[in-house]
């Protein structure tokens, strides 16, 4: 598992990745079923080991849920990923669990979903797992590209880039997963809106749930296991930005303005959510606020709250929505 000796093991992991000399041949022994000749990766230097092997970070399948009123472990400011699908009770997926598992394969309202969280990019995205007539089951490959988690599917062992939701190696290279509207907010914010909702129960794994193995990460000057360009406009690499499509709104702008309406999007910020990547205990993380992203009709839109360096890495020609 990644623990904050994870920083101590960083140099070793990076050295191992770089020793691959930018060749997929390095990974074939571990991934004999994956077709590395079918890939959109042009620069294999970007692909490195994050430390754990394939499934070393165990994804959750068929998670259990409890009533909101039954939950007593989670602090009010702790972040959760909220998923609301028509015809189903709202569900909250606590980051205290996703920090250690990164992917939850679930089914909500008849829709097979993958709720994902990449701590190194702060990227929390929910995908529809239906692709080309089959339902995929996603796992954690143990590999990173631009510091972002590479997922894989157990059906074809194709590799998927979490931040962009696209197959990058193997049979399903170039296929895009459908992103569903979900958002990060505090446990208190979720409970206030959904007192009759559900929350994912603690998984039956021996993990220090509630602890942050990436202490002080989001106040670092440089991202971990990343050698790409830094963001433009003097935006700090680990500034959170709200990505909608290929546009990114810096979180400090949203915190200053409260509500921003432009480019057909309404972004509303409110205080009350702890950073999952600050203090050693998630509940004690500094307040980074929550953002809701909707269109003019008040419908929730797919989006991501990620670090600025990751947006720049995957959307180098993206638009930065800066204050006027």
Buried (B, 14 or more C-beta within 10 A) or exposed (E): BBBBEBBEBBEEBBEBBEEBEBEBEBBEEEBEEBBBEBBEBEEBBBBBBBBBEBEBBBBBBEBEBEEBEEBEBBBBBBBBBBBBBEEBBBBBBBBBBBBBBBBBBBEBEEBBBBBBBBBBBBBBBBBBBBBEEEEBBBBBBBBBBBBBBBBBBEBBBBBBBBBBBBBBBBBBBEBEBBBBBBBBBBBBBBBEEBEEBBBBBBBEEEBEBBBBBBBEBBEBEEBBBBBBEBBEEEBBBBBBBBBBBEBBBBBBBBBEBEEBEEEEBBBBBBEBBBBBBBBBBBBBBEBBBBBBBBEEEEEBBBBBBBBBBBBBBBBEEBEBBEEE
